[in-house]
Amino acid sequence: MKLARRLSIATSVLVFWAGVASAVPVNFSLDAVTIVGGSGNVLQTYDPTLPLTGSGNIDFGLGTGTLTLQDYSLFIDLNLDGDDVEIKIENWSQNITSIDGAGNITSMGGGTQTCTVLGGLGSFICPTVGPAPDYVGPILGWPPADGAELLSSAVIDSGAQTITVIDNSNAAAGTITQFYSYTIVPEPSTGLLLLSGLVGIAVRRRCA
């Protein structure tokens, strides 16, 4: 009888742990982008409009995960005199390699961006995306926070279920902040594992 109870306890703990310790699926979105400062007026518009939606998974125990977004185009207008470039984003992803105790994310980017000159200062912007004549380049990863100057950072708030990405490395462009959010998607299998664990614990208490 004691052995049965011990097995019941062990099974309950293992099942409960399996339900909470693995990567969880998420719905993911880019909700807003702000630009502050810089040497000129910058307007960014998105097609489709924000929020951009995607999906992925996050393993908070291991500090890893993968996040994706739908394909979209970013139009940049410098000095508010008409769009200068269109940047087409395809197969966007961030493959999270670590999340530290402060929530700082390090990741590797995936996908491509293609820049098209529309006029104005476009010929100066597109070379920053990729080499001429096609102006095709990779999606960059999110770098971890880089000290007191905070030229860049990607920070996850697991309580608010948000990710904030700051790029302050270009004085001409100003500080660009991207606001992402995610929601955890309940999995039927996870729910069953949790239920089984709770039932096992309840049975053990009744037998005690």
Stockholm file with secondary structure:
# STOCKHOLM 1.0

chainA/1-208         MKLARRLSIATSVLVFWAGVASAVPVNFSLDAVTIVGGSGNVLQTYDPTLPLTGSGNIDFGLGTGTLTLQDYSLFIDLNLDGDDVEIKIENWSQNITSIDGAGNITSMGGGTQTCTVLGGLGSFICPTVGPAPDYVGPILGWPPADGAELLSSAVIDSGAQTITVIDNSNAAAGTITQFYSYTIVPEPSTGLLLLSGLVGIAVRRRCA
#=GR chainA/1-208 SS CHHHHHHHHHHHHHHHHHHHSSCEEEEEEEEEEEEECCSSCEEEEEESCSCEEEEEEEETTTTEEEEEECCEEEEEEETTSSCCEEEEEEEEEEEEEEECTTCBEEEEEEEEEEEEECSTTHHHHGGGTSCTTTTEEECCCCCCCCSTTCSEEEEEETTTTEEEEEECCCTTTCEEEEEEEEEECCCHHHHHHHHHHHHHHHHHHHHC
#=GC SS_cons         CHHHHHHHHHHHHHHHHHHHSSCEEEEEEEEEEEEECCSSCEEEEEESCSCEEEEEEEETTTTEEEEEECCEEEEEEETTSSCCEEEEEEEEEEEEEEECTTCBEEEEEEEEEEEEECSTTHHHHGGGTSCTTTTEEECCCCCCCCSTTCSEEEEEETTTTEEEEEECCCTTTCEEEEEEEEEECCCHHHHHHHHHHHHHHHHHHHHC
//
